[in-house]
Structures are given as C-alpha cells and as structure tokens.
Amino acid sequence: MSKTVVINSSAQLEQLIKSTTIVVIDFHATWCGPCKAVAPAYAALAERLTDPGKMVFTKVDVDQQKQIAQAYNVTAMPTFIMLKSGVETTRIKGANLPALQSAVKELLAASGGAIASSSSSFWKGAEVPKPYDVINSEIDLKNLDCMNYNQDIGGVRVLFEGSAPSTEANGSSTGKGKGKDSGQQTDWVESDTDEQLTLFIPFSSTVKIYQIQITSRPPPVEDEDDTELPRRPTKIKLFVNRPNIVGFDDAERMVAAQEIEIKEEDWKDGTAAFNTKFVKFQSVFSLNLFVEDAEGEAEKVRLDRIRLVGEVGEKRDLGKLEKVGEE
C-alpha cells in the first residue's frame, strides 16, 4: 500500500501541516502525462522517507481540489511544494525528479539530521550514486523466494528493510549464527546446509538496476579452521527476468547476466557495492541472486541487507510473470 496521502479536503491538508514537520505536496492531474511519468518515483520517495509526525508525502488532484490549488497559486502540473513547519521552502514546476530528490535531501539536511536519526529508514549503508535512488520499495515482497536458508534465524524480507542491521546498531557483530537458541533478535539471513544461497527478487514495476549493495556482518572468526561460523559471500551470479527462482544446478551451469567476485578490500564497514553491466539491467522485472561461494572454507554464508539502486519504470500487472527476454 502506498504511503502517499491523497488529500480530499483543505481541512485534511491543514491538519497534516500542523501535525507534521515536513510536508511534501504533489499537485497533479489525471490528464497530465508528466505527472503519471514521475508518479512511481514520487511513491518510492514516500515509501522510503515517510516518518509519521516528521515527514509526509501528499498528492492533490488540482481538478478535484481547485480551492487548494488556488490557495497555493499552482498553475502548472506537476508542481511539487515543500513545507517545513508550515512555511513553504521549495517549489518545483515540472516532472524534474533530480531536483525533487535533491530538494528533499537538502531539507532533511537542514533539519540537522533529527529526522534521519529517529527513523530506521534512513540507514545509509553505502553511498547512493547520483542521480539514482534506492528502489527496494519496488520489490514484490509477497513473492520473494529463497532456497537453502536457515528458517530458524531470520525471514528473507529482512534483507530489504530500511533499518540498520542490528550488528551496526550496537557497533559490533555479536550474532553467533545460533538463531532462536541464542536468545538474540536475528535480523539477517544465513544459508543452511552449505555456503550456497539463491534468492528470487520480483518487482512490482519494471526497473533499471545500476548498483547492488550487499551488507554482510558475520561475527569475527578467531579460528580460520572453524567452518561452522557464517562468513561473507565471495562469488555471486545474477540472472534477470526469470519467471521464478533458479535452482542450484541450473545456476551453476547457466550463463549469468553478470558474475561478481567480492574481495576483502571491497567491504567497507560491512557493505560491498558493485555496479551492474547496466545495458543488461535496463528492463528488469525479476532478479535471481545466486551466492556461489563464501570466504575461506566456511560452510555457511550470511547476508544482512541488500539494497538495489537504480530507476523505476512502469508499474506491472503482478497477476502473471512473463519472461520478456533471454540473458
């Protein structure tokens, strides 16, 4: 369900402005082509940054709410207006997504980081290259699939949460991979019978994937001969636009859209970021991520978070997954 708030009256908008520090308003019209083009990206911003009482993203149909449009002197669609503590700070005319994203980030920065520090969705991980954005909000979480993960340790959806990994929150990696028996809150994913893991990620929109960020924060290894402790991944294969999850035998023999080798120096504070072969990731409705190997002789691999960076295209009909092309 979208986190954007549809405004149905002046009183509703006024109440939001009184109760929320930062209010972003999207003045749009149903007949406006540019409005429709920028709508998915606006919804993605709302999904990531909405923080009740602190930040809200709203939509005003200028034909249905003429009084509001006139009050804000809106003459072009779309127009984005940002209010802080009830005062207009920014006005952007047209479907200028980079300008909108930049204005939102500047407004957050001007707030002294108070909002960012209070909201789990502001965990940074690795830096997001401009002009792209995190597109995790476009993942169809209901149809996620994973093979060979330990179900006693964590659910697969946790990989795509905006919250900081628990190991980052307390400044160290304390999880011993013992799952429910450890008495700890486990918000990561570990492989089960061996170090291989395969993950099927479908999208609710057709997306372009520019970069993939993987966070892995296993506990320190004191004995290199200890193969029981989970380790970080070192080899990953990516397959695009498969209708369902790729099995291990198929993943090993098939030609991947891209193969990734992660070296020790690639990990920055537990996160490795790698760019895709962008031409092969231009129109993606599903992604299979196959972890082929882990560090050392480890028999288990651990993933804490995955962030996908890119652009959002048109919404898809999720009633049927269709294969649109070969890798």
JOJO-V995027 format. One record per backbone hydrogen bond with DSSP energy under -0.5 kcal/mol. NH is the residue of the N-H (numbers start at 0). CO is the residue of the C=O. If there is no record, write none. Layout:
NH|CO  NH|CO
This chain:
4|56  5|3  6|4  6|58  7|5  12|8  13|9  14|10  15|11  16|12  17|13  18|14  19|15  20|52  21|53  22|82  23|55  24|80  25|57  26|24  26|78  27|25  27|59  31|28  32|30  35|31  36|32  37|33  38|34  39|35  41|37  42|38  43|39  44|40  45|41  46|42  47|43  48|44  49|45  50|54  53|50  54|50  55|21  57|23  58|4  59|25  61|27  61|59  64|60  68|64  69|65  70|66  71|67  72|69  73|68  74|72  77|26  78|26  79|91  80|24  80|78  81|89  82|22  83|86  84|20  86|83  88|81  89|81  91|79  93|77  95|93  96|94  99|95  100|96  101|97  102|98  103|99  104|100  105|101  106|102  107|103  108|104  109|105  110|106  110|107  111|108  112|107  113|110  116|112  117|113  117|114  118|114  118|115  121|118  122|119  122|161  128|126  131|128  132|309  134|307  137|134  138|135  139|201  140|138  142|139  143|140  144|199  146|197  149|189  150|148  152|149  153|149  157|154  158|155  159|156  160|157  167|164  168|164  169|165  170|167  171|166  173|171  179|151  180|177  181|178  182|179  183|178  185|183  186|184  188|302  190|300  191|147  196|290  197|146  198|288  199|144  200|198  200|286  201|199  202|284  203|137  204|137  205|313  206|283  207|310  208|280  209|207  209|308  210|308  211|273  212|306  213|211  213|271  214|304  215|269  218|174  219|172  221|219  225|222  226|224  230|299  233|292  234|292  235|259  236|289  237|257  238|287  240|285  250|246  251|247  252|248  253|249  255|253  256|237  257|237  259|235  261|233  261|259  262|260  265|262  266|263  267|265  267|270  268|266  270|267  271|213  273|211  275|209  277|275  279|276  280|277  281|278  283|206  286|200  287|238  288|198  288|286  289|236  289|287  290|196  290|288  291|234  291|289  292|234  294|231  297|294  298|226  301|230  302|188  303|214  304|214  305|158  306|212  308|210  309|132  310|207  312|205  315|203  317|315  319|316  321|319  323|321
